[in-house]
């Protein structure tokens, strides 16, 4: 058995040379270190004897110490009784217990995890009970935020799949060959993906109108500043509006590249956005696309016109008109206020 005095410094030597001097560990030093650890980790510890009298307590803050708690950070009588009953059961049985507790606080509900352990003596008899309390409020909030985000992702994914299914069905209905279907379907999927990227980058908030339109038209133009002239308001569209208005802009851009202004090197389209209020209600968004057109087929019903006149406005609870004249095309889409924000 070593007779080394634990209160003295310990000296380490190598080949007769002193390489380190370590202060000896003492109970007092260990106690101070553990107190720092409890404080930094936000852990409260309470020791009580078999008669439930407090022997010692460390790092006891609200709601466990009444002198540091305000009126909104106190245990209710029912919660206090629940904790007391759990401690008595541990003292009686010697079996540890743990549970979660939600306590209304000044900043909302605070959550705590409680561990109740029996303190046993040399003869295995229960001498007292140790209660450890750790606040888990932030963890709870993160879990709730994650659950909310997962529900939102699930909801958005189902909506996106429904849109894709509709696009596939309608594209197939107005395509005469498989090659024609694949070309059109790929273009519409890419349009949807472009709008979805904007929605995702905003943490599912949506997309700014001008950025959305620029992205759709820019896919078919090498000089966006020349080909697109945007004027007016720039509201922030919610995710559903961003996807459907993006689809409308895609159909207009494809049509323009085929028959309209964007089929000419010096051609351009004009998009105007203004807010219109009716009878003191929240303003609607009036979106207008105009361009000079060439000889476009006017009697053939295509998915593009179906999407512009029916699919998109119905998805937004709005309305739309598509007018193709001899030398000019105009598309007007009215978007109700619930689809966008102006602040």
C-alpha positions, -999 to +999 in steps of 0.1 A: +000+000+000+013+034-009+020+059+019+021+089-005+005+120+010-024+129-013-022+166-002+013+170-016+022+178-052+030+148-074+063+149-093+068+130-125+104+121-136+119+106-167+155+094-167+161+113-135+148+146-149+117+164-136+092+166-165+060+178-148+047+189-114+009+182-108-009+197-078-025+169-059-062+164-063-082+173-032-118+169-022-122+207-021-108+211-056-130+184-069-160+199-053-153+233-068-148+218-102-181+199-100-200+230-089-186+248-120-197+219-141-233+219-127-236+256-132-223+256-168-245+227-177-276+242-160-280+211-137-297+215-103-291+188-076-310+183-044-302+158-016-328+150+010-328+124+039-355+098+045-376+123+063-375+146+031-354+172+049-330+190+027-294+181+035-277+201+007-286+217-026-265+230-055-273+253-084-309+257-074-325+283-095-361+290-105-385+272-104-367+250-078-357+278-055-387+299-045-366+330-037-353+332-073-387+325-089-413+351-099-450+345-098-450+328-132-420+305-125-433+284-096-444+248-093-481+243-090-494+224-059-502+194-081-467+193-096-450+197-062-471+168-049-462+147-078-425+152-072-429+146-035-448+113-041-421+101-065-394+108-040-412+089-012-417+060-036-379+059-044-371+060-007-395+032+000-386+009-029-350+020-036-358+020-073-349+051-094-375+071-112-375+098-139-401+119-157-406+151-176-423+182-163-437+213-180-438+244-159-455+277-171-429+305-170-427+341-179-413+332-214-438+304-219-437+267-208-404+256-195-396+218-197-374+199-173-362+163-171-361+150-135-341+120-122-348+107-087-322+082-073-318+065-040-286+071-020-276+039-003-252+033+026-226+006+031-253-018+041-273-011+010-299+007+031-315+038+016-302+069+034-318+096+013-328+107-022-309+126-048-330+147-073-314+160-105-332+186-126-321+195-161-339+221-183-348+208-217-369+237-230-346+245-260-345+209-270-383+207-268-386+238-290-361+224-316-381+191-316-413+210-322-398+232-349-385+200-366-419+183-364-435+215-379-410+216-407-415+179-415-452+183-416-447+213-439-424+194-462-449+165-463-477+189-472-456+207-499-444+175-513-480+162-518-490+195-534-460+193-557-467+157-567-504+167-574-491+195-597-467+171-615-495+146-620-518+173-634-490+185-658-483+150-670-520+143-676-527+175-695-494+173-714-503+138-725-538+149-736-524+176-759-494+157-773-497+136-804-464+117-801-442+104-773-413+126-783-436+157-783-449+147-748-414+141-734-400+174-747-429+194-733-431+175-700-394+180-694-396+217-700-425+220-676-407+199-649-376+221-653-399+252-649-414+237-618-379+229-604-367+264-610-396+279-590-392+252-563-356+262-559-366+298-551-392+285-526-368+262-509-340+288-506-365+310-488-372+283-462-406+277-478-417+313-475-421+317-513-405+338-539-404+375-551-424+380-582-397+397-603-371+371-594-396+343-604-404+359-638-368+367-645-358+331-638-385+316-661-379+340-690-341+339-685-341+301-694-350+311-730-330+342-734-293+350-737-299+387-729-325+390-702-321+428-699-331+430-736-358+404-737-377+412-705-391+446-694-406+444-659-424+473-643-446+478-612-449+461-578-428+432-566-448+413-540-436+382-523-456+352-535-465+323-512-452+288-523-484+277-541-486+310-560-449+309-569-452+274-584-483+282-605-473+317-616-439+302-625-457+276-647-478+304-664-446+324-671-430+293-685-459+287-709-458+323-720-420+322-725-422+290-746-450+304-767-430+336-772-399+317-783-420+297-808-443+324-822-438+357-804-414+384-796-387+362-782-385+344-816-368+375-830-333+387-819-345+422-810-378+411-795-389+417-759-419+410-737-434+434-712-446+423-677-465+448-655-476+442-620-499+465-600-521+462-570-558+469-573-581+473-543-619+469-546-643+485-521-617+490-494-606+453-494-571+440-495-556+447-530-554+420-556-523+416-579-530+423-615-503+407-636-501+416-674-479+400-700-479+417-734-458+412-766-458+414-803-467+381-820-463+365-854-484+339-871-493+316-842-518+288-846-550+303-830-575+275-834-555+246-819-562+241-782-529+234-764-520+227-728-503+261-727-536+280-731-554+255-708-528+262-681-530+299-686-568+303-687-579+275-664-552+256-643-533+286-630-562+309-621-582+281-605-552+271-584-550+307-571-588+313-568-582+341-593-591+348-629-573+352-662-578+362-698-557+354-729-562+376-759-543+370-792-548+397-818-533+401-853-500+415-840-503+415-802-508+391-774-519+400-739-523+377-709-540+392-677-539+373-644-557+385-613-542+371-581-562+375-549-543+390-519-541+358-499-515+345-524-489+371-517-474+396-492-465+432-499-446+441-467 
